[in-house]
Amino acid sequence: MLFLEDSYLKDFQTKLVSVTDNKIILEQTIFYAKSGGQPGDIGTLKINKETIEIIDTIKENNNIIHISNNKVIKTDNDSVYGKIDWDKRYKFMRMHSALHLICAVIPFGVTGGQIGYDKSRLDFDLKDQNIIKEEIEEKVNQLILENHTIDYKWITSEELDNEPELVRTMSVKPPRTSAKIRLVKIGNVDLQPCGGTHVKNTKEIGKVSIIKLENKGKKNRRINISLG
C-alpha cells in the first residue's frame, strides 16, 4: 500500500499476482481501496501492452482488489504499469484533510462520515450540545490559513490501546497494518488514527464551506461541507 507513505504518487510499476474474472491483485499498489468513508481510486492498469480501465478499488480478505471493466487473462511474468485518476484522488485528499479539521474544532465522537467529490460529511454525537455553522466554518478556515503541516507517525496496537482518546470514530475501528497503526498529525491541531490519503499541509485544502447542518436522530448532527 504505497499510498500509506506517499499520497502524491500518481503512477507506479509492479507485477500481477492474481486475476479472478475482473478482480486484479498486484504485488503493490497506489490505488486506495474503499474504506473509512473514502471512495476507492479509479484509473488504468497497463498489463503486457493492454490498457485496462479500473472502475473501483476495494478490500477483500485483507487484499486490495482492483476492479476492471472487463475480464483479464493472466499470463506468465505479467508486468503492470498503473496510473490513478489524479483529479479525483487529489480532491479526496483535500476533502479528507478538511474533515480532520472539522474533527479538530468539534470535540465530540464521530458516528459516521462519507467523502465525495463535490461534498463530504461527518456525523457527530453532540449529546445535548449545539453548534453554530458560521463559527465552525470560521475556525476551520482559520486553521487552513495557518498552513499546518500534515504528516504521519506509526504506533503499536498496544500504544493505541493505552491512549483510547486518540480514536474519534465511534463506528469504525482504526486500520491496523502489521500490528501498527498510522496516526495522521496536523501540526498541533489534530492527531488520530487514519488509513486514508491526505494533503501535505492545510493550505492545500482551500476554502471550506459548510453547506448544511442536519439532524440525524436524537443526538446525531450531520455536517455537510464543500471546497472552494
C-alpha positions as CSV (number, residue, x, y, z in Angstrom):
1,M,0.0,0.0,0.0
2,L,2.3,2.7,-1.3
3,F,-0.2,5.4,-0.6
4,L,0.3,5.0,3.1
5,E,3.7,6.6,2.9
6,D,3.2,8.9,-0.1
7,S,-0.3,10.0,-1.2
8,Y,1.1,12.0,-4.1
9,L,2.2,9.0,-6.2
10,K,0.3,9.2,-9.5
11,D,1.7,6.1,-11.2
12,F,3.8,3.0,-10.4
13,Q,5.2,-0.2,-11.8
14,T,4.7,-3.6,-10.3
15,K,3.7,-7.2,-11.1
16,L,0.5,-9.0,-11.3
17,V,-0.2,-11.5,-8.5
18,S,-3.6,-13.0,-9.5
19,V,-6.7,-12.4,-11.6
20,T,-10.3,-13.7,-11.0
21,D,-12.5,-12.5,-13.8
22,N,-12.3,-8.8,-13.4
23,K,-10.7,-8.7,-10.0
24,I,-7.0,-8.0,-10.0
25,I,-4.4,-8.3,-7.2
26,L,-1.0,-6.7,-7.6
27,E,2.3,-7.0,-5.6
28,Q,2.0,-3.4,-4.6
29,T,-0.3,-0.5,-5.4
30,I,-1.0,3.2,-5.1
31,F,-4.8,2.6,-5.6
32,Y,-6.6,3.3,-2.4
33,A,-9.2,0.7,-1.5
34,K,-12.7,1.9,-0.5
35,S,-12.8,2.2,3.3
36,G,-13.3,4.7,6.2
37,G,-15.8,6.7,4.1
38,Q,-13.2,7.4,1.3
39,P,-14.1,6.0,-2.1
40,G,-11.7,3.6,-3.9
41,D,-9.4,5.0,-6.6
42,I,-10.1,4.6,-10.3
43,G,-7.6,4.8,-13.1
44,T,-5.8,2.4,-15.5
45,L,-3.5,-0.6,-15.5
46,K,-1.3,-1.4,-18.5
47,I,-0.7,-5.2,-18.4
48,N,1.5,-6.6,-21.2
49,K,0.7,-3.6,-23.5
50,E,-3.1,-3.9,-22.9
51,T,-4.6,-0.9,-21.1
52,I,-7.4,-1.9,-18.6
53,E,-9.8,0.6,-17.0
54,I,-10.1,0.3,-13.3
55,I,-13.6,1.3,-12.2
56,D,-13.2,0.8,-8.4
57,T,-10.8,-0.5,-5.8
58,I,-12.0,-2.4,-2.8
59,K,-10.7,-4.7,0.0
60,E,-11.4,-8.4,0.2
61,N,-9.8,-10.8,2.7
62,N,-7.0,-8.2,3.5
63,N,-6.2,-7.9,-0.2
64,I,-6.6,-4.8,-2.3
65,I,-8.8,-5.7,-5.3
66,H,-8.6,-3.6,-8.5
67,I,-12.0,-3.9,-10.3
68,S,-11.6,-3.8,-14.1
69,N,-14.4,-3.0,-16.6
70,N,-13.6,-6.3,-18.4
71,K,-12.2,-9.8,-17.7
72,V,-8.4,-10.0,-17.6
73,I,-6.4,-13.1,-18.7
74,K,-3.2,-13.7,-16.7
75,T,-0.1,-14.8,-18.4
76,D,3.4,-15.6,-17.0
77,N,5.6,-12.8,-15.8
78,D,2.9,-10.1,-16.1
79,S,4.4,-6.6,-15.7
80,V,2.0,-3.8,-14.7
81,Y,2.1,-0.1,-15.1
82,G,-0.6,1.7,-13.1
83,K,-2.0,5.2,-13.1
84,I,-4.7,6.6,-10.9
85,D,-7.2,9.3,-11.8
86,W,-5.3,12.1,-10.0
87,D,-8.0,14.7,-10.3
88,K,-10.4,12.6,-8.2
89,R,-7.7,11.4,-5.8
90,Y,-6.4,14.9,-5.0
91,K,-9.9,16.1,-4.4
92,F,-10.5,13.2,-2.0
93,M,-7.2,14.1,-0.3
94,R,-8.3,17.7,0.2
95,M,-11.7,16.6,1.4
96,H,-10.4,14.0,3.8
97,S,-7.9,16.5,5.3
98,A,-10.8,19.0,5.7
99,L,-12.8,16.5,7.7
100,H,-9.9,16.1,10.1
101,L,-10.1,19.8,10.8
102,I,-13.8,19.6,11.4
103,C,-13.0,16.9,14.0
104,A,-10.4,19.3,15.5
105,V,-12.9,22.0,16.1
106,I,-15.8,19.8,17.2
107,P,-14.7,17.8,20.3
108,F,-17.3,15.0,20.1
109,G,-17.4,11.4,18.9
110,V,-17.8,10.8,15.1
111,T,-20.6,8.4,14.3
112,G,-20.2,8.3,10.6
113,G,-18.9,10.0,7.5
114,Q,-18.5,10.0,3.8
115,I,-16.1,11.6,1.4
116,G,-17.3,12.7,-2.0
117,Y,-16.0,14.7,-5.0
118,D,-18.5,17.6,-4.7
119,K,-19.4,17.3,-1.0
120,S,-18.5,15.3,2.1
121,R,-20.0,14.9,5.5
122,L,-19.3,13.9,9.1
123,D,-21.9,12.9,11.7
124,F,-21.3,13.7,15.4
125,D,-22.8,12.6,18.6
126,L,-23.3,16.0,20.1
127,K,-25.1,14.8,23.2
128,D,-27.0,17.9,24.3
129,Q,-24.7,20.5,22.7
130,N,-25.5,22.9,19.9
131,I,-23.1,24.0,17.2
132,I,-23.2,27.2,15.1
133,K,-22.4,26.7,11.4
134,E,-20.7,30.1,11.0
135,E,-18.4,29.6,14.0
136,I,-17.3,26.1,12.8
137,E,-16.7,27.3,9.3
138,E,-14.6,30.3,10.5
139,K,-12.5,28.2,12.8
140,V,-11.8,25.6,10.1
141,N,-10.8,28.2,7.5
142,Q,-8.5,29.9,10.1
143,L,-6.7,26.6,10.6
144,I,-6.3,26.2,6.9
145,L,-4.8,29.6,6.5
146,E,-2.3,28.9,9.3
147,N,-0.8,26.3,6.9
148,H,-0.3,23.4,9.4
149,T,1.9,20.5,8.2
150,I,0.2,17.2,7.8
151,D,2.4,14.1,8.3
152,Y,2.3,10.6,9.7
153,K,3.6,8.6,12.6
154,W,3.2,4.9,13.5
155,I,2.4,3.5,16.8
156,T,1.8,-0.1,18.1
157,S,-1.6,-1.5,18.8
158,E,-0.6,-1.6,22.5
159,E,0.3,2.1,22.4
160,L,-3.1,2.9,20.9
161,D,-4.9,0.8,23.5
162,N,-3.2,2.9,26.2
163,E,-4.4,6.1,24.5
164,P,-8.0,5.4,23.5
165,E,-8.8,9.1,23.4
166,L,-6.9,9.2,20.0
167,V,-9.8,7.3,18.4
168,R,-12.5,9.8,17.3
169,T,-14.6,7.4,15.2
170,M,-17.2,5.6,17.2
171,S,-18.4,3.3,14.3
172,V,-15.1,2.4,12.5
173,K,-12.1,0.7,14.0
174,P,-8.7,2.2,13.3
175,P,-6.8,0.5,10.4
176,R,-4.1,-1.9,11.7
177,T,-1.2,-2.8,9.5
178,S,1.3,-5.4,10.7
179,A,0.3,-4.7,14.3
180,K,1.0,-1.0,13.8
181,I,-1.4,1.9,13.4
182,R,-0.8,5.0,11.3
183,L,-1.6,8.3,13.0
184,V,-2.3,11.4,11.0
185,K,-0.9,14.5,12.6
186,I,-2.0,18.0,11.6
187,G,0.5,20.3,13.3
188,N,-0.5,20.6,17.0
189,V,-4.2,20.7,15.9
190,D,-5.3,17.1,15.4
191,L,-3.9,13.6,15.9
192,Q,-5.9,10.5,15.2
193,P,-5.6,7.0,13.6
194,C,-6.4,7.1,9.9
195,G,-5.5,5.0,6.8
196,G,-6.8,7.5,4.2
197,T,-5.0,9.9,1.9
198,H,-4.3,13.5,2.8
199,V,-2.5,16.6,1.5
200,K,0.8,17.8,2.9
201,N,-0.4,21.0,4.5
202,T,-3.7,22.6,5.4
203,K,-3.4,25.4,2.8
204,E,-3.8,22.9,0.0
205,I,-7.3,22.2,1.2
206,G,-8.6,25.5,0.0
207,K,-11.7,27.2,1.5
208,V,-14.2,25.0,3.3
209,S,-17.9,25.9,3.2
210,I,-20.4,24.2,5.5
211,I,-23.3,23.8,3.1
212,K,-25.8,22.2,5.5
213,L,-26.4,21.0,9.1
214,E,-28.8,18.2,9.5
215,N,-30.4,16.4,12.5
216,K,-30.0,12.6,12.1
217,G,-31.6,11.1,15.2
218,K,-31.9,12.3,18.7
219,K,-28.3,13.3,19.2
220,N,-26.6,12.9,15.8
221,R,-25.9,16.0,13.8
222,R,-24.6,15.8,10.2
223,I,-22.2,18.5,8.9
224,N,-22.0,18.7,5.1
225,I,-19.1,20.5,3.5
226,S,-17.8,21.5,0.1
227,L,-14.5,23.0,-1.0
228,G,-14.0,26.3,-2.8
